[in-house]
Amino acid sequence: MTREGALDPPFNKLEEWAAWSSEMGQKSRVIPHPETQRGLNELLETLDIPGIDIVVIAMSDATRILTGSKTPNFGDVIGDDRAHCTA
């Protein structure tokens, strides 16, 4: 695809905009990514927001917040037995 092609709208006529916009809205997801203690504290309230079905918590952010360390230490948070961790 050329650079110009990437800028072309995915519809042929302006009248198609409403249907395309609605379809994209239905396919789009908002996925919060808490990166602070406050974000983790408000996680349950965040999940109560209509349309929020998933939250991503990065291991490095979570370990720093939960341990108070500037450097992540995954063992302190999840323990040495990692069998319960899934990808």
C-alpha positions in Angstrom: 0.0 0.0 0.0 1.3 3.4 -0.9 1.4 6.2 1.7 -1.4 8.0 -0.3 -3.5 4.8 -0.1 -3.2 4.7 3.7 -4.8 8.2 3.9 -7.8 7.3 1.7 -11.0 7.0 3.7 -12.6 3.5 3.8 -15.8 4.7 2.1 -16.6 6.1 -1.3 -19.2 8.7 -0.6 -19.8 11.0 2.3 -23.2 9.4 2.8 -21.4 6.2 3.8 -19.7 7.9 6.7 -22.5 7.3 9.3 -22.7 3.6 8.7 -18.9 3.2 8.7 -18.5 5.3 11.8 -21.2 3.3 13.7 -19.6 0.0 12.6 -16.2 1.1 13.8 -17.7 2.3 17.1 -19.1 -1.2 17.7 -15.8 -2.8 16.9 -13.7 -0.5 19.0 -12.7 -1.2 22.6 -11.5 1.0 25.4 -8.8 -1.0 27.3 -7.6 0.8 30.5 -4.1 0.3 31.6 -3.6 1.4 35.2 0.0 2.5 35.9 -0.4 4.1 39.3 -1.5 3.2 42.8 -4.7 5.2 42.3 -5.4 3.3 39.1 -5.1 0.0 40.9 -7.1 1.3 43.8 -9.9 2.3 41.4 -9.8 -0.9 39.3 -13.2 -2.2 40.4 -14.9 1.1 39.7 -13.2 1.2 36.3 -14.5 -2.2 35.5 -18.0 -1.0 36.3 -17.9 1.6 33.5 -20.2 0.4 30.7 -18.2 -0.9 27.7 -15.1 -1.7 29.7 -14.7 -5.5 29.4 -10.9 -5.9 29.9 -8.1 -4.2 31.7 -4.4 -4.6 31.0 -2.0 -4.5 34.0 1.7 -4.5 33.1 3.8 -6.7 35.3 6.5 -4.0 35.6 4.0 -1.3 36.6 2.2 -3.6 39.0 5.4 -4.8 40.8 6.7 -1.3 41.2 3.4 -0.1 42.7 2.9 -3.1 44.9 6.4 -3.4 46.2 7.3 0.3 46.3 10.5 -0.4 44.4 11.7 1.6 41.4 12.9 -1.6 39.8 10.4 -4.5 39.2 10.9 -7.7 41.1 8.5 -10.2 39.7 9.3 -12.8 42.4 8.2 -10.6 45.2 4.7 -10.2 43.7 3.9 -13.5 42.1 6.2 -15.8 44.2 8.7 -18.3 43.0 5.9 -20.7 41.8 4.9 -19.4 38.4 2.8 -22.4 37.5 -0.4 -20.3 38.1 0.7 -17.6 35.6 -0.8 -18.0 32.1 -0.1 -16.1 28.9 
